[in-house]
Amino acid sequence: MKTISLCLGLLIAVPAVAQGMASDRADLAQRLSQADADGDGQVTRAEFVAYRAGQFARFDRNGDGFISDDDVPRLLAGRFAPRLQAMRQQFDTNHDGRISRDEFVNGPARGFDLADANHDNIVTAAEMKALNDKSKAIRGG
Protein backbone atom coordinates (compact mmCIF):
# COMPACT_ATOMS: atom_id res chain seq x y z
CA MET A 1 0.00 0.00 0.00
CA LYS A 2 2.86 2.40 0.79
CA THR A 3 4.35 1.69 -2.64
CA ILE A 4 1.09 2.59 -4.37
CA SER A 5 0.84 5.82 -2.39
CA LEU A 6 4.44 6.70 -3.26
CA CYS A 7 3.86 6.03 -6.96
CA LEU A 8 0.70 8.14 -6.99
CA GLY A 9 2.54 10.92 -5.22
CA LEU A 10 5.32 10.84 -7.80
CA LEU A 11 2.83 10.85 -10.68
CA ILE A 12 1.30 14.00 -9.25
CA ALA A 13 4.60 15.66 -8.35
CA VAL A 14 6.62 14.97 -11.52
CA PRO A 15 4.45 17.09 -13.86
CA ALA A 16 4.51 19.92 -11.34
CA VAL A 17 8.29 19.74 -11.10
CA ALA A 18 8.59 19.57 -14.90
CA GLN A 19 6.32 22.58 -15.28
CA GLY A 20 8.36 24.43 -12.67
CA MET A 21 11.53 23.64 -14.62
CA ALA A 22 9.87 24.88 -17.82
CA SER A 23 8.82 28.07 -16.08
CA ASP A 24 12.37 28.56 -14.77
CA ARG A 25 13.75 28.09 -18.28
CA ALA A 26 11.22 30.52 -19.73
CA ASP A 27 12.17 33.05 -17.03
CA LEU A 28 15.83 32.48 -17.86
CA ALA A 29 15.22 33.09 -21.55
CA GLN A 30 13.42 36.32 -20.67
CA ARG A 31 16.27 37.46 -18.39
CA LEU A 32 18.80 36.65 -21.10
CA SER A 33 16.83 38.72 -23.61
CA GLN A 34 16.76 41.62 -21.14
CA ALA A 35 20.53 41.31 -20.66
CA ASP A 36 21.18 41.92 -24.37
CA ALA A 37 22.42 45.47 -23.77
CA ASP A 38 23.49 46.23 -27.33
CA GLY A 39 20.42 44.61 -28.93
CA ASP A 40 22.44 42.37 -31.26
CA GLY A 41 20.38 39.26 -30.48
CA GLN A 42 23.05 37.58 -28.39
CA VAL A 43 24.22 37.91 -24.81
CA THR A 44 27.85 37.84 -23.81
CA ARG A 45 28.88 36.78 -20.32
CA ALA A 46 29.93 40.41 -19.72
CA GLU A 47 26.41 41.63 -20.65
CA PHE A 48 24.90 39.03 -18.33
CA VAL A 49 27.13 40.12 -15.43
CA ALA A 50 26.26 43.78 -16.08
CA TYR A 51 22.56 42.88 -16.15
CA ARG A 52 22.95 41.06 -12.86
CA ALA A 53 24.66 44.11 -11.34
CA GLY A 54 21.69 46.22 -12.39
CA GLN A 55 19.28 43.75 -10.79
CA PHE A 56 20.98 43.80 -7.38
CA ALA A 57 19.04 46.85 -6.16
CA ARG A 58 15.78 45.08 -7.00
CA PHE A 59 16.60 42.44 -4.40
CA ASP A 60 18.38 44.72 -1.90
CA ARG A 61 15.18 46.56 -1.08
CA ASN A 62 16.48 48.24 2.08
CA GLY A 63 19.68 49.45 0.37
CA ASP A 64 22.11 48.08 2.95
CA GLY A 65 24.34 46.42 0.33
CA PHE A 66 23.16 42.89 1.07
CA ILE A 67 20.31 40.61 0.08
CA SER A 68 18.93 39.13 3.30
CA ASP A 69 15.74 38.39 5.21
CA ASP A 70 15.56 42.11 6.00
CA ASP A 71 14.72 42.82 2.36
CA VAL A 72 11.52 40.79 2.40
CA PRO A 73 8.43 42.47 3.87
CA ARG A 74 7.04 40.44 6.79
CA LEU A 75 3.74 39.99 5.02
CA LEU A 76 5.50 38.18 2.14
CA ALA A 77 8.25 36.44 4.11
CA GLY A 78 6.69 32.97 3.90
CA ARG A 79 6.11 33.25 0.18
CA PHE A 80 9.65 34.33 -0.65
CA ALA A 81 11.54 32.31 1.97
CA PRO A 82 12.24 29.34 -0.34
CA ARG A 83 13.52 31.62 -3.10
CA LEU A 84 15.77 33.53 -0.72
CA GLN A 85 17.09 30.26 0.73
CA ALA A 86 17.88 29.00 -2.78
CA MET A 87 19.68 32.27 -3.56
CA ARG A 88 21.70 31.96 -0.34
CA GLN A 89 22.76 28.43 -1.22
CA GLN A 90 23.89 29.55 -4.64
CA PHE A 91 25.52 32.91 -3.90
CA ASP A 92 26.44 33.22 -0.19
CA THR A 93 30.05 32.06 -0.51
CA ASN A 94 31.17 33.27 2.92
CA HIS A 95 28.09 31.74 4.61
CA ASP A 96 27.19 34.83 6.62
CA GLY A 97 23.48 34.43 5.85
CA ARG A 98 23.32 37.31 3.39
CA ILE A 99 24.43 37.96 -0.18
CA SER A 100 26.74 40.86 -0.91
CA ARG A 101 26.70 42.73 -4.22
CA ASP A 102 29.99 41.06 -5.21
CA GLU A 103 28.68 37.58 -4.35
CA PHE A 104 25.54 38.22 -6.41
CA VAL A 105 27.14 39.84 -9.44
CA ASN A 106 30.12 37.48 -9.69
CA GLY A 107 28.44 34.34 -8.38
CA PRO A 108 27.66 31.20 -10.34
CA ALA A 109 25.85 31.79 -13.62
CA ARG A 110 24.20 28.38 -13.94
CA GLY A 111 21.40 29.70 -16.12
CA PHE A 112 23.79 31.39 -18.51
CA ASP A 113 25.91 28.23 -18.60
CA LEU A 114 22.80 26.12 -19.30
CA ALA A 115 21.84 28.32 -22.24
CA ASP A 116 25.41 28.60 -23.60
CA ALA A 117 25.35 25.20 -25.28
CA ASN A 118 28.75 25.50 -26.97
CA HIS A 119 30.42 27.18 -23.94
CA ASP A 120 31.84 30.12 -25.89
CA ASN A 121 30.60 32.69 -23.32
CA ILE A 122 27.99 33.98 -25.76
CA VAL A 123 24.33 32.96 -25.77
CA THR A 124 23.15 33.33 -29.33
CA ALA A 125 19.59 33.78 -30.57
CA ALA A 126 19.65 30.12 -31.65
CA GLU A 127 20.69 29.02 -28.16
CA MET A 128 17.91 31.16 -26.62
CA LYS A 129 15.41 29.63 -29.04
CA ALA A 130 16.59 26.13 -28.11
CA LEU A 131 16.08 27.01 -24.43
CA ASN A 132 12.56 28.28 -25.19
CA ASP A 133 11.80 25.15 -27.21
CA LYS A 134 12.90 22.95 -24.30
CA SER A 135 10.65 24.84 -21.89
CA LYS A 136 7.68 24.60 -24.25
CA ALA A 137 8.25 20.86 -24.68
CA ILE A 138 8.32 20.38 -20.91
CA ARG A 139 5.12 22.45 -20.51
CA GLY A 140 3.52 20.38 -23.25
CA GLY A 141 2.87 23.21 -25.66
C-alpha positions in Angstrom: 0.0 0.0 0.0 2.9 2.4 0.8 4.3 1.7 -2.6 1.1 2.6 -4.4 0.8 5.8 -2.4 4.4 6.7 -3.3 3.9 6.0 -7.0 0.7 8.1 -7.0 2.5 10.9 -5.2 5.3 10.8 -7.8 2.8 10.9 -10.7 1.3 14.0 -9.2 4.6 15.7 -8.3 6.6 15.0 -11.5 4.4 17.1 -13.9 4.5 19.9 -11.3 8.3 19.7 -11.1 8.6 19.6 -14.9 6.3 22.6 -15.3 8.4 24.4 -12.7 11.5 23.6 -14.6 9.9 24.9 -17.8 8.8 28.1 -16.1 12.4 28.6 -14.8 13.7 28.1 -18.3 11.2 30.5 -19.7 12.2 33.1 -17.0 15.8 32.5 -17.9 15.2 33.1 -21.6 13.4 36.3 -20.7 16.3 37.5 -18.4 18.8 36.6 -21.1 16.8 38.7 -23.6 16.8 41.6 -21.1 20.5 41.3 -20.7 21.2 41.9 -24.4 22.4 45.5 -23.8 23.5 46.2 -27.3 20.4 44.6 -28.9 22.4 42.4 -31.3 20.4 39.3 -30.5 23.0 37.6 -28.4 24.2 37.9 -24.8 27.8 37.8 -23.8 28.9 36.8 -20.3 29.9 40.4 -19.7 26.4 41.6 -20.6 24.9 39.0 -18.3 27.1 40.1 -15.4 26.3 43.8 -16.1 22.6 42.9 -16.2 22.9 41.1 -12.9 24.7 44.1 -11.3 21.7 46.2 -12.4 19.3 43.8 -10.8 21.0 43.8 -7.4 19.0 46.9 -6.2 15.8 45.1 -7.0 16.6 42.4 -4.4 18.4 44.7 -1.9 15.2 46.6 -1.1 16.5 48.2 2.1 19.7 49.5 0.4 22.1 48.1 2.9 24.3 46.4 0.3 23.2 42.9 1.1 20.3 40.6 0.1 18.9 39.1 3.3 15.7 38.4 5.2 15.6 42.1 6.0 14.7 42.8 2.4 11.5 40.8 2.4 8.4 42.5 3.9 7.0 40.4 6.8 3.7 40.0 5.0 5.5 38.2 2.1 8.3 36.4 4.1 6.7 33.0 3.9 6.1 33.3 0.2 9.7 34.3 -0.6 11.5 32.3 2.0 12.2 29.3 -0.3 13.5 31.6 -3.1 15.8 33.5 -0.7 17.1 30.3 0.7 17.9 29.0 -2.8 19.7 32.3 -3.6 21.7 32.0 -0.3 22.8 28.4 -1.2 23.9 29.6 -4.6 25.5 32.9 -3.9 26.4 33.2 -0.2 30.1 32.1 -0.5 31.2 33.3 2.9 28.1 31.7 4.6 27.2 34.8 6.6 23.5 34.4 5.8 23.3 37.3 3.4 24.4 38.0 -0.2 26.7 40.9 -0.9 26.7 42.7 -4.2 30.0 41.1 -5.2 28.7 37.6 -4.4 25.5 38.2 -6.4 27.1 39.8 -9.4 30.1 37.5 -9.7 28.4 34.3 -8.4 27.7 31.2 -10.3 25.8 31.8 -13.6 24.2 28.4 -13.9 21.4 29.7 -16.1 23.8 31.4 -18.5 25.9 28.2 -18.6 22.8 26.1 -19.3 21.8 28.3 -22.2 25.4 28.6 -23.6 25.4 25.2 -25.3 28.8 25.5 -27.0 30.4 27.2 -23.9 31.8 30.1 -25.9 30.6 32.7 -23.3 28.0 34.0 -25.8 24.3 33.0 -25.8 23.2 33.3 -29.3 19.6 33.8 -30.6 19.7 30.1 -31.7 20.7 29.0 -28.2 17.9 31.2 -26.6 15.4 29.6 -29.0 16.6 26.1 -28.1 16.1 27.0 -24.4 12.6 28.3 -25.2 11.8 25.2 -27.2 12.9 23.0 -24.3 10.7 24.8 -21.9 7.7 24.6 -24.2 8.2 20.9 -24.7 8.3 20.4 -20.9 5.1 22.4 -20.5 3.5 20.4 -23.3 2.9 23.2 -25.7 
